[in-house]
Amino acid sequence: MNTVILRTAARYLAPTLIILSLWLLWRGHNAPGGGFIGGLVAGSAVVLHAIAFGPVAARRALRGSPRAWMAIGMALALGAALLGFVFGETLLDAAWVDVPGVGPLGTPLIFDVGVFAVVVGAVSGFTLALWPEGAEPGAEEA
Amino acid sequence: MSGVDPHIWLIAPLVVPLAAAVFGLLAGRRTRRAVALTGHVLHIAAAAGLLYTVLGDGALAVRIGGWPGPFGIALVGDSLSALLVGVTAIVGAAAGLTSQLGERLPHPLKAPLMHALLLGVCGAFLTGDLFNLYVWFEVLLVASFVLLTLDRAPLSIAAGVRYVAINLVASALFLTALGLLYAKAGTLDMAHIARLVDGDTGHTLGGVAALLTVAFGIKAGIFPLFGWLPPAYPAPPPVIAALFAGLLTKVGVYALIRLYTLIFVHDPWAHDLLLWLGAATMTVGVLGAAAQVEVRRILSFHIVSQIGYIVVGVALYTPLAVGAAVFYLVHHIVVKTSLFLVGGVITDAGGSERLDRLGGLRLAWPAAALLFAIPALSLAGMPPLSGFFAKLGIIRAGIAADATWVAVLALAVGLLTLYSMLKIAHAAVLGPAPDDAPPRPVGRARLWPIAALAAVTLALGLAAGPVFEVCLAAGEALIDRTPYLEAAR
């Protein structure tokens, strides 16, 4: 959609959504939120960017391919699961490190970050794959 | 903690395919192949470790995440699970190797998805929690949906839509049953449920049992719910079809075995019903196969028929019958995968699926002809191949359990199976080649994994004594239930 209103709004809305998604991710292990819902919000920021500036710009904003996001996310989740095995009793056991000033950080957070990345990759991957051909906005793309 | 904690073997068969899928996604064009094959080798090693440990020390269990039971999700490996995980890793590797050898540039998602499928299958075999079983079903289904439609051929897409629809129905029924069960029992841990319903005559959970039987019955393809299967399996490329044919319905059968040996064991009426369903499944499947004229369609109907034998084994519910069903399951996964792989070779060489357009394989490509003969005769139950002992076990169990009619029916179905295998052999292998399109060998390297599976069939047949003993022990343990319940506390 090639409108000034949408593009101007998207310029402010997308970063806000990203910050909201990171906040949801951060509070997730103890309160409503988490990697899945955070990933959905961040993914919707990517979709908003794609609607306003076109799928090419959205791909550029993602930095990597959606597939890479999913793969790295799964790798993080798997790594967190295995850390639980190495430092705890079994797979997915939570291992914690006390970080001064922040509080205990642990493998559940790494797992959640992994989920976040998988969901971002999946949402943006589905959306960009289904984007109609030739739906790029005009040449005045920012 | 001294040495390696044995429960690592419950985790390894799941971690390895997941890691192989992840690294396969991350790998570049040059390393993709190496990652896929390394994943299969390590998966076999992990499954062998599990099998060795379980057969040596008895059933294993671990609560993932360290949560105590029954709240934590358990992974439980008894002999049944360990045997199935082992054979899954083997046929998965054969299919993966065929894909890597037969295709110059496989789709980049193919190998990771195959590993994801194996992850889902192994997870379903190992989990001790019904909701977790649902999750593993979804894992393997999502992987299979994408694999089915990866080549974007119209035929595959059409088959894929039907397959997705029927599986969503089954999943919805499964989920409904889980909701009812949780409302009633307050737990979805299989061992916990089994203890709770002990002494119950089964009527309390009758509705749940019925829903679960229908859900798993759709996935397993038992009578009268098998209609989706024969059109779906011949659609995708041979390697994918082989993996589906070998593994997917078997997860449904596994779930039925678990259900009717661990939880719903108090209602003889249910086992009687299951016996009739199994008998109908094997008969209808083989009759359907007799009417078909396309190679992989015949083989697909035979999946249905063979599932019937396994269900009959479970329904007879004696140690011998359940043990024979376990042996049948192991044999069937190997043989069906290799038949679909070799069926793909035959139709690729002849350029057609239809029997009247095939022929002359014996002269044109004797190695392929031989590699068709071994699993085909094994499926039909010729001694000394594994299928003979599998059928013998079911028939003997039928006679011993005073269900002679099932034994006679099983014999008749075996004869008809031989008939349709001979039909393929007569037309495609021994018969004259069509004048305009003689068969030509394509992708000779694809025969190696098939040969390896044929060797497994032969080995299962030649070492039938010891293997059958393991399966009988598994059957006894399933009927006894204490090994499973002791492990998963």
Interface residues (C-beta under 8 A of the other chain):
Chain A: R67 A68 M70 A71 I72 M74 A75 L78 A81 L82 G84 F85 G88 E89 T90 L91 L92 D93 A94
Chain B: H7 I8 I11 V15 L18 A19 A21 V22 F23 L25 L26 V62 R63 I64 G65 G66
